[in-house]
Every structure is written in structure tokens, then in C-alpha cells.
Amino acid sequence: MKLPIFYGIIFTNGVLTLILWLYLKKHFRAEKSEATTEAFTCRSIHQYRDMKQSTNSTRNEKRTSTPKQFFAAKLVNAHFDDYTFVQNPVIKDTGKQTESENVILVLVMSDSNVVSKSFRTVLRDAIGNVSIVKKWRLKILFLIGTNPTESSNMMRVKEESRQFGDIILGDFPDDYLSFTIKTAMAYRWVLQYYAKVKYILRITQDVIINPYNLVNLVESIKTKNPEKDSIIMGLVITGAKPTFNHPRWAYKSTIPWPPGVPYPPYPAGPAVLSSIAATMAINTAICDTPVIFPDDCYLGIIAEKTEINPIGLEHFLWSQGELFLTINEKIRRRKVAIHCRGSPDIMAKAWKYIQKINRTNKN
């Protein structure tokens, strides 16, 4: 009769030990996650710089026409730390990633307007169904801010998020003029929640992409550049000067920009490809770089500040979606991204063409 009691004691102790181990594992994992998240905040980055007495943020000041205020190593964007991601998708594929699999995140800048669901539907039907290309895993997610005046729209977005599980919802502003803030938070989200990705393609919601051309481009980058290299790539605009009265693209910032002085070279906003190393550099530089609008011009300032030369590819982006199906066939076949300028119907037609040529290429 003593043996069952003895084994019962061992069993009980084993269960208690297992429970304690699971609790500690969960506790320390939570602490680690918290610390990782904290590491990417502006306050933490600035504190680290103070400790290291870094001077990197001023190294370009003497050889640029960009106003010197953009290179001062002062914490100016601590308010970014006050924004939070109130709803996150579950990243199911991270644990399945193997050494032979690489991940490209297609991060879509969307919004809570009713019409925007049409764009997300097209992108889900397109990119969402092309999960693996040449051992590269494509993951599509949508980033949406908060519009407090449109509570009914926000309820619909939350319901859509529960249905599809691919929406990142933040409490930062969702309006067009706050696009720079949304872009900054997009890069921060990647570092906090999905830093295993190799490359990030940030697009606006009215852009359709050719996944096969994207993968071919990334593979060509990998053969020429080590993975640790900081890559920012797109259709690079050079020599553009700010406008101060345009209804959509007027320069806005607390720092005045001299009239007639061009922006640094920048990748056009509808589609920008960056490596994870560049994403880390962007997130760091944003913390002490005064915010400007337009957002793509801001990225040009960030690139200049971090000494990342944006790589320009003429075939990367076609910006006139309505003309896409009428241009030369050779040009059409090479495009990575097509900006459809607010038309989900044009996006759907462009995607149908992309499917057709990719089927032909396979055969």
C-alpha cells in the first residue's frame, strides 16, 4: 500500500514543478517581450545615445542643403512613444520559418474609410493567396489608425480585423496629413512584433504588386548585398522642390524649409522596399528628426541622415495605374508595383493581367 502513496507524492510534486516552470517561463517571456518593445522607443534610443555619446546624427550636416535643425541630436519625437498598437494580428507563420524560407512583409497603409475595404479585398484576393514564391514567404498586413469622429467605421474595421486577422490597429491619427506618423509607426511595429522578416515592402492601399517580380528583385539584391546591409529602394525622385500651397502635397513642419531648396533624393511614397537593417536605422533616426509632410520626402531626409543612399529603379513603380494596360508589353512585364490612384477596379484588372503573365512564365 505504500508504493501507490509514494508514486502519488512524486506525481503531485511533478505536477507542481511543471506548473511552476510554466509560470516562470511565461513570466520571463513577458519580461523579455516588454524589454524588446521598450528597446525601440524614442526615449530608450535617446538614452542609449547619451550613454554612448554618439555623434552619428550630425555627421551629414556640413555637406547638405537640408536645414541643419534636422540633424540636431535632440529627442524631438518622444510623443511617438505615447502611441500604442491596440489590436495586433496573430503572426502564425513565424514559428514555421526555416532556414530555407525567407519572409517579405507587404505592409499596407490603409485607413478606416468605408471605401478602403474594397482595396483591402482586392489585395487579400491577390497577394494573400500567393503565400510562397521561390521559397520566399509573402505576408500581407494592413496598418490603420484611429478616427475618433468615425466610430461606426472603426467598429466595422474591428469586425473586419476579427474576421481576417490581418489588421494592425493603432491609436495614432488616421487622416492623410498624419501619414508621416503612420509611416513611422509602421516601421516601429515591424521591429517590435515581426523583426524576423528580411524585407518590408510598404505600400499604400491603392497599389497592386507583382509578387514574382518582387521576389526576383529581392533575390538579385541578396546576391549583390550582404543581408546586414541597409537597403531602401523604390522609384527615387531627385531634385524635387517643396510646394507650400498645394492642396495635397504642401510642405508642413515646425521647421521652415527654404524656398527653392530641393529635398534630398527620396523613394516615391506609393511603394518603398527596405531591408530589416534599414528599418532599424529609420526607426532610430526618426526619434530625433523633426517630422515633415509629405511622408516620402521625410523618408528622404531620414535616408540622408543615416547615410543610406536610396536605390532607384525605373521599373520598380508604375504611377499611372489607369494607363498600365496600354503601355508597352515589355515595360508592363517588368513592373514590381502599380499605383492605381484610388481605383480598386483598376487594381483588380491589373492583378488579372499579372496572373496571366505569371502563368505564361511558368509554362
C-alpha positions as CSV (number, residue, x, y, z in Angstrom):
1,M,0.0,0.0,0.0
2,K,3.0,2.3,0.5
3,L,4.0,2.2,-3.2
4,P,0.9,4.0,-4.6
5,I,1.3,6.7,-2.0
6,F,4.9,7.1,-2.8
7,Y,4.2,7.4,-6.6
8,G,1.3,9.7,-5.8
9,I,3.6,12.1,-4.0
10,I,6.1,12.0,-6.9
11,F,3.3,12.7,-9.3
12,T,1.9,15.6,-7.2
13,N,5.4,17.1,-6.9
14,G,5.9,16.7,-10.6
15,V,2.7,18.5,-11.5
16,L,3.5,21.3,-9.1
17,T,7.0,21.6,-10.6
18,L,5.6,21.7,-14.1
19,I,3.1,24.4,-13.1
20,L,5.8,26.5,-11.6
21,W,8.0,26.1,-14.6
22,L,5.2,27.1,-17.0
23,Y,4.5,30.2,-14.8
24,L,8.2,31.2,-14.7
25,K,8.6,30.6,-18.5
26,K,5.5,32.8,-19.2
27,H,6.7,35.4,-16.7
28,F,10.2,35.7,-18.1
29,R,8.9,35.6,-21.7
30,A,6.6,38.5,-21.0
31,E,9.5,40.4,-19.4
32,K,11.7,39.8,-22.5
33,S,8.9,40.9,-24.8
34,E,8.4,44.0,-22.8
35,A,12.1,44.8,-22.8
36,T,12.3,44.2,-26.6
37,T,9.4,46.6,-27.2
38,E,10.9,49.2,-24.9
39,A,14.2,49.0,-26.8
40,F,12.6,50.5,-29.9
41,T,11.1,53.5,-28.2
42,C,12.5,57.0,-28.8
43,R,13.2,57.6,-25.1
44,S,15.2,54.4,-24.8
45,I,17.1,55.1,-28.0
46,H,18.0,58.6,-27.0
47,Q,19.1,57.5,-23.5
48,Y,21.4,54.9,-25.1
49,R,22.8,57.6,-27.4
50,D,23.5,59.8,-24.4
51,M,25.4,57.0,-22.7
52,K,27.5,56.3,-25.8
53,Q,27.9,60.0,-26.7
54,S,27.1,59.2,-30.3
55,T,27.7,61.8,-32.9
56,N,26.3,59.9,-35.9
57,S,23.2,62.1,-36.1
58,T,25.2,65.2,-37.1
59,R,27.7,63.6,-39.5
60,N,25.9,64.8,-42.7
61,E,25.1,68.4,-41.5
62,K,28.1,70.1,-43.3
63,R,27.5,68.7,-46.7
64,T,23.8,69.1,-47.4
65,S,21.4,71.8,-48.1
66,T,18.8,70.3,-45.8
67,P,18.2,72.7,-42.8
68,K,20.6,71.8,-40.0
69,Q,17.7,71.5,-37.5
70,F,17.1,68.1,-39.0
71,F,20.5,66.9,-37.8
72,A,20.5,68.1,-34.2
73,A,20.8,65.1,-31.9
74,K,17.8,66.1,-29.7
75,L,14.9,64.0,-28.7
76,V,12.0,65.7,-30.6
77,N,9.6,62.8,-31.2
78,A,9.1,61.3,-27.7
79,H,5.4,61.6,-28.4
80,F,5.6,58.7,-30.7
81,D,6.2,56.5,-27.6
82,D,2.7,57.5,-26.4
83,Y,1.0,55.8,-29.4
84,T,0.1,52.2,-29.0
85,F,-1.0,49.3,-31.2
86,V,-4.4,48.5,-29.7
87,Q,-5.0,45.5,-31.9
88,N,-2.4,43.2,-33.4
89,P,-2.7,40.2,-35.8
90,V,-1.5,36.8,-34.8
91,I,1.6,36.1,-36.8
92,K,1.1,32.3,-37.3
93,D,3.9,31.7,-39.8
94,T,6.8,32.9,-37.6
95,G,7.3,29.6,-35.8
96,K,7.2,27.7,-39.1
97,Q,10.0,29.7,-40.6
98,T,13.0,27.5,-41.6
99,E,16.5,28.4,-42.7
100,S,15.4,27.9,-46.4
101,E,12.5,30.2,-46.0
102,N,12.7,34.0,-46.1
103,V,9.9,36.4,-45.3
104,I,8.9,39.5,-47.2
105,L,6.3,41.6,-45.4
106,V,3.9,43.6,-47.5
107,L,2.8,46.3,-45.1
108,V,-0.2,48.3,-46.5
109,M,-1.0,51.8,-45.3
110,S,-4.8,51.7,-45.1
111,D,-7.5,53.7,-43.3
112,S,-10.9,53.4,-41.7
113,N,-12.9,54.9,-44.6
114,V,-15.7,52.6,-45.8
115,V,-14.4,52.6,-49.4
116,S,-11.0,51.3,-48.2
117,K,-12.3,47.9,-47.5
118,S,-12.6,47.5,-51.3
119,F,-8.9,48.0,-51.7
120,R,-8.1,45.5,-48.9
121,T,-10.4,42.9,-50.5
122,V,-8.5,43.2,-53.8
123,L,-5.1,42.9,-52.0
124,R,-6.3,39.9,-50.0
125,D,-7.6,38.1,-53.1
126,A,-4.3,38.9,-54.8
127,I,-1.2,38.9,-52.6
128,G,-3.0,37.0,-49.8
129,N,-3.4,33.9,-52.0
130,V,0.3,34.0,-53.1
131,S,1.9,32.8,-49.9
132,I,5.1,31.1,-51.2
133,V,7.2,32.2,-54.2
134,K,10.6,30.5,-54.8
135,K,10.8,29.6,-51.1
136,W,10.0,33.2,-50.1
137,R,7.0,33.6,-47.8
138,L,4.9,36.7,-48.5
139,K,2.9,38.1,-45.7
140,I,0.4,40.9,-46.1
141,L,-0.8,43.1,-43.2
142,F,-2.8,46.4,-43.1
143,L,-2.0,49.3,-40.8
144,I,-4.9,51.5,-39.8
145,G,-5.0,54.5,-37.4
146,T,-7.9,55.8,-35.3
147,N,-10.5,58.3,-36.4
148,P,-12.5,59.3,-33.3
149,T,-15.1,61.1,-35.3
150,E,-16.0,57.9,-37.3
151,S,-17.0,55.5,-34.5
152,S,-19.2,53.4,-36.8
153,N,-16.3,53.0,-39.3
154,M,-13.9,51.9,-36.5
155,M,-16.4,49.3,-35.4
156,R,-16.5,47.9,-38.9
157,V,-12.7,47.8,-39.0
158,K,-12.5,45.9,-35.7
159,E,-15.0,43.4,-37.0
160,E,-13.0,43.0,-40.2
161,S,-9.9,42.5,-38.2
162,R,-11.6,39.7,-36.2
163,Q,-12.7,38.1,-39.4
164,F,-9.4,38.2,-41.3
165,G,-6.7,38.6,-38.6
166,D,-4.5,40.8,-40.8
167,I,-5.1,44.3,-39.5
168,I,-2.8,46.3,-37.2
169,L,-4.9,49.0,-35.4
170,G,-3.1,51.9,-33.7
171,D,-4.3,54.8,-31.7
172,F,-2.4,57.3,-33.9
173,P,-4.3,59.7,-36.3
174,D,-5.7,58.2,-39.4
175,D,-6.0,61.3,-41.6
176,Y,-4.0,61.9,-44.8
177,L,-1.9,64.7,-43.3
178,S,-0.8,62.3,-40.5
179,F,0.7,59.9,-43.0
180,T,4.2,60.6,-41.8
181,I,3.3,59.5,-38.3
182,K,1.6,56.4,-39.6
183,T,4.7,55.5,-41.7
184,A,6.9,55.9,-38.6
185,M,4.7,53.7,-36.6
186,A,4.7,51.1,-39.4
187,Y,8.4,50.7,-39.2
188,R,8.3,50.6,-35.4
189,W,5.6,47.8,-35.5
190,V,7.9,45.7,-37.6
191,L,10.7,45.9,-35.2
192,Q,8.5,45.2,-32.2
193,Y,6.4,42.4,-33.5
194,Y,7.8,40.9,-36.7
195,A,11.6,41.5,-36.8
196,K,12.2,38.1,-38.3
197,V,11.3,39.4,-41.8
198,K,14.1,40.0,-44.3
199,Y,12.5,42.8,-46.3
200,I,9.5,45.1,-45.9
201,L,7.5,46.4,-48.8
202,R,5.5,49.4,-47.6
203,I,2.7,50.3,-50.0
204,T,-0.4,52.5,-50.0
205,Q,-3.7,50.6,-50.2
206,D,-4.2,51.5,-53.9
207,V,-1.1,49.7,-55.1
208,I,-1.1,46.2,-56.6
209,I,2.2,44.3,-56.8
210,N,3.6,41.5,-58.9
211,P,4.8,39.0,-56.3
212,Y,7.1,37.2,-58.7
213,N,8.9,40.4,-59.8
214,L,9.2,41.4,-56.2
215,V,10.8,38.1,-55.2
216,N,13.2,38.2,-58.3
217,L,14.2,41.8,-57.2
218,V,14.9,40.7,-53.6
219,E,16.9,37.7,-54.8
220,S,19.0,40.0,-57.0
221,I,19.6,42.3,-54.0
222,K,20.7,39.3,-51.9
223,T,23.3,38.3,-54.4
224,K,24.8,41.7,-54.5
225,N,24.5,42.9,-50.9
226,P,25.0,41.2,-47.6
227,E,21.8,40.7,-45.6
228,K,23.1,43.2,-42.9
229,D,23.2,46.0,-45.5
230,S,20.8,48.8,-45.2
231,I,18.7,48.9,-48.4
232,I,16.0,51.5,-49.3
233,M,14.7,51.0,-52.8
234,G,11.9,52.4,-55.0
235,L,11.3,54.9,-57.7
236,V,13.7,57.6,-56.5
237,I,12.8,61.2,-57.0
238,T,15.7,63.7,-57.2
239,G,15.7,67.4,-57.4
240,A,12.1,67.9,-56.2
241,K,11.4,71.2,-54.5
242,P,8.8,71.7,-51.9
243,T,5.5,73.4,-52.6
244,F,3.8,75.5,-50.0
245,N,0.3,75.8,-51.3
246,H,-0.6,72.5,-53.0
247,P,-3.9,71.1,-51.6
248,R,-2.3,67.6,-51.0
249,W,1.5,67.9,-51.1
250,A,2.2,71.2,-49.4
251,Y,5.2,71.2,-47.0
252,K,4.2,71.1,-43.4
253,S,6.6,71.1,-40.4
254,T,7.6,73.1,-37.4
255,I,11.0,73.6,-39.2
256,P,10.8,76.1,-42.1
257,W,12.2,74.8,-45.4
258,P,14.0,77.4,-47.6
259,P,12.1,78.1,-50.9
260,G,13.8,76.7,-53.9
261,V,16.0,74.3,-52.0
262,P,15.3,70.7,-53.1
263,Y,14.5,67.8,-50.9
264,P,17.2,65.0,-50.6
265,P,16.5,62.1,-53.0
266,Y,13.6,60.1,-51.8
267,P,11.6,57.0,-52.9
268,A,8.1,57.8,-54.1
269,G,5.6,57.1,-51.4
270,P,3.3,54.5,-53.0
271,A,5.8,51.7,-52.7
272,V,9.1,51.5,-50.8
273,L,11.2,48.4,-50.2
274,S,13.5,48.3,-47.2
275,S,15.7,45.7,-45.5
276,I,15.3,45.0,-41.9
277,A,18.7,46.7,-41.2
278,A,17.4,49.9,-42.9
279,T,14.2,49.7,-40.9
280,M,16.2,49.7,-37.7
281,A,18.2,52.7,-38.9
282,I,15.0,54.5,-39.9
283,N,13.3,53.9,-36.6
284,T,16.3,55.3,-34.7
285,A,16.7,58.4,-36.8
286,I,13.0,59.2,-36.7
287,C,13.3,59.9,-32.9
288,D,15.4,63.0,-33.3
289,T,14.3,64.2,-36.7
290,P,11.6,66.8,-36.8
291,V,8.5,65.5,-38.6
292,I,7.5,66.9,-42.0
293,F,4.8,66.2,-44.5
294,P,4.9,64.7,-47.3
295,D,5.9,61.4,-45.8
296,D,8.1,60.2,-48.7
297,C,10.1,63.5,-48.5
298,Y,10.6,62.8,-44.8
299,L,12.0,59.4,-45.6
300,G,14.5,61.1,-48.0
301,I,15.7,63.2,-45.1
302,I,16.0,60.1,-42.9
303,A,17.9,58.3,-45.6
304,E,20.3,61.2,-45.9
305,K,20.8,61.5,-42.2
306,T,21.6,57.8,-41.8
307,E,23.8,57.8,-44.9
308,I,21.6,55.3,-46.8
309,N,21.5,56.1,-50.5
310,P,18.1,55.2,-51.8
311,I,18.4,52.8,-54.8
312,G,16.3,53.9,-57.7
313,L,14.8,51.5,-60.2
314,E,12.8,52.8,-63.1
315,H,10.9,49.6,-63.4
316,F,10.0,49.4,-59.7
317,L,6.8,51.5,-59.8
318,W,4.3,52.5,-62.4
319,S,2.4,55.5,-61.1
320,Q,-0.4,55.8,-63.6
321,G,-2.5,52.8,-63.0
322,E,-5.2,53.7,-65.5
323,L,-2.6,53.5,-68.3
324,F,-0.9,50.3,-67.1
325,L,-2.7,48.0,-69.5
326,T,-2.0,50.3,-72.5
327,I,1.8,50.7,-72.1
328,N,4.5,48.6,-73.9
329,E,4.3,44.9,-73.1
330,K,8.0,44.7,-72.1
331,I,7.6,47.6,-69.7
332,R,4.4,46.1,-68.2
333,R,6.0,42.8,-67.5
334,R,8.9,44.3,-65.5
335,K,6.9,46.4,-63.1
336,V,7.1,45.4,-59.4
337,A,4.3,47.8,-58.2
338,I,1.4,49.6,-59.9
339,H,-0.1,52.6,-58.3
340,C,-3.8,52.6,-59.2
341,R,-4.6,56.0,-57.8
342,G,-7.7,55.3,-55.8
343,S,-9.4,52.8,-58.0
344,P,-10.0,49.2,-56.8
345,D,-11.4,48.3,-60.2
346,I,-8.1,49.2,-61.9
347,M,-6.3,47.2,-59.2
348,A,-8.4,44.1,-60.0
349,K,-7.8,44.5,-63.7
350,A,-4.0,44.9,-63.2
351,W,-4.0,41.8,-61.0
352,K,-5.8,39.8,-63.6
353,Y,-3.1,40.7,-66.1
354,I,-0.3,39.9,-63.6
355,Q,-1.8,36.4,-63.0
356,K,-2.0,35.8,-66.7
357,I,1.7,36.7,-67.4
358,N,2.9,34.7,-64.4
359,R,1.0,31.6,-65.6
360,T,2.6,32.1,-69.0
361,N,6.1,32.4,-67.5
362,K,5.6,29.2,-65.5
363,N,4.6,27.3,-68.7
